[in-house]
Amino acid sequence: MNRLVVSLFATAALLLALPLSADDTKKSQANSASDKMTPRTRLEVMRDLTAERVYVRHSFPMGDRGLEIKNGVVTPTDQQIASLIAEHGLAAKPGDRVVITNVVVKEKSIVLEINGGGKKHEKWYQHVSVGAGGSTTPLGGAPPSLAAKGSQLTLEFDKYVPELTGDQVRDLLGPVFDFKALTEAEAYQKTLPPKVQDAIKNHQVLVGMDREMVTYAKGRPPKKIRDRDDSGTDYEEWIYGTPPEEVQFVRFQGQLVTRLEIMKVDGQKIVRTEREVDLKSAETEVADKKPEEKPANAPTLRLPGEQPEYPQGTNNAPPSAYPPPGTTTPTDPSGGMPPHWMAAGF
């Protein structure tokens, strides 16, 4: 009898527990479903971000292979971005202002197109043609032949896009987009190391800066000259100031400052050539990249055995319309003075 009573009580307890566990399962499923972004929120986020103007913190290559953010990490790497830019072109560089032209919320990601995106979007009516007598004409006219010049940014999630507001999405896009900068200069300076930021604020030039940094620090140069150094390397020099005031000669080789010469008011000359900042952005990597040598069996239009008209390494090329940099003419009043001093008015 006692065993029968115990069995009845055990059965009753199990029956009571089953509905509770089922309710718990339904609640957990409901909570999981509530974490996903709802269709209404999806529309609100798309409307909130579309057509907004922002400043970029990273270089964007043209095309549909843009940047990705997942768990706060930006991919691809700087080296991979430089390769993509060399292949497809540059859509935007740090400090540039771009427009978010389209926002698409997918199952596990939010895709934002900038400056029209990396693919050319055609209207539906451009695929419709009308015709008579065997000939057809596109209803919307000929499709545009220009390639897309924009790019895209993908915000990736592990399982699904959670319920987020527009401001929360902006915070997640912070490693790439700057929504709070007021000016282009402010947005650009935020992308630089603290040492370079301080130099730009104090209008100073550091050896190792690129052309854009010098422009933000000193403004556009009033004078420029091009010449060759003693080793025959071409350079460009930007000159700031005129005598008897302080004059600065900022020398570039490629994209970077390699020499800074300062002529003080009291006649003191300061020369700095040691690199003070070591920056290697995607733009400078592409600009400094040497052209690849052509293979020996490269295609050519010349007949077998035919020699080029002006072979490389010879001086048989037609004379240039301009004299080589650094040369002087009979009317040159320099008297042997360095060309950058002459340009400055010494």
C-alpha angles and dihedrals in degrees: 000000000000091000090052092052092048091050092050091051092049092050091049092050092052092049091051093048095051097068090046093054091047089052090050091052091050091049093050090049090048092049091049091050092047090056091063119089110264122226090250094053089045091059092045092053092047092050092044096054103033115102093011117141116225140167120243126229097193136048114261122209118217118256137044092300097086132141131308132206121200123165089347094304119122120216148226105045123252091256092052090047090052090053092049091049091050090052103039106016136249119295098179138348130207110295096023119129115232137178124237097227100176139014123197122184111206132179096276104008148041114224119201122190119207126205093357098319131257097288129064109243116210125201119247092245091059087072092054119091132186125201149171132191094017097305126103133200127197110253093222096041126250114334115252114270097203115106121235114269100195137082140208143238123214121203106203128203130192103237109355142337106278127217104284137163124227092257091051090053089051090055090052090050091052096106089063108019128052109206096171104053114112100199138025092245092053092049092048095049091054089063093058132084116267093252092056092044091055092047092052092048090052093045092242130145122222126196105253097038118127127233095266093053092050090049091053091047101044106011126235112333116252090213136026132185133183124210145137127258126226091278092054095253116146117236140171123221127203115205123207122187135011131242135298083032123070113288126202125198111200111193122202128194106188108326100330135079109248100169137025121192120186123191108200125211091249092055097260114143121210120191123187122185103152112103111254099181127030109210126163111174127174090258095053091046090055093043093049094044109117117228113259117252116252115248118249092249096047115151114265139176093223119107119248109284094012114133124218115261093235109023118205115263095029131105095224094105117116114270116271120247089232129049118251115272115272096025122123132219129217088260094050107123094196095106090204094309115144109270094234091055090050090050089052093053102253 
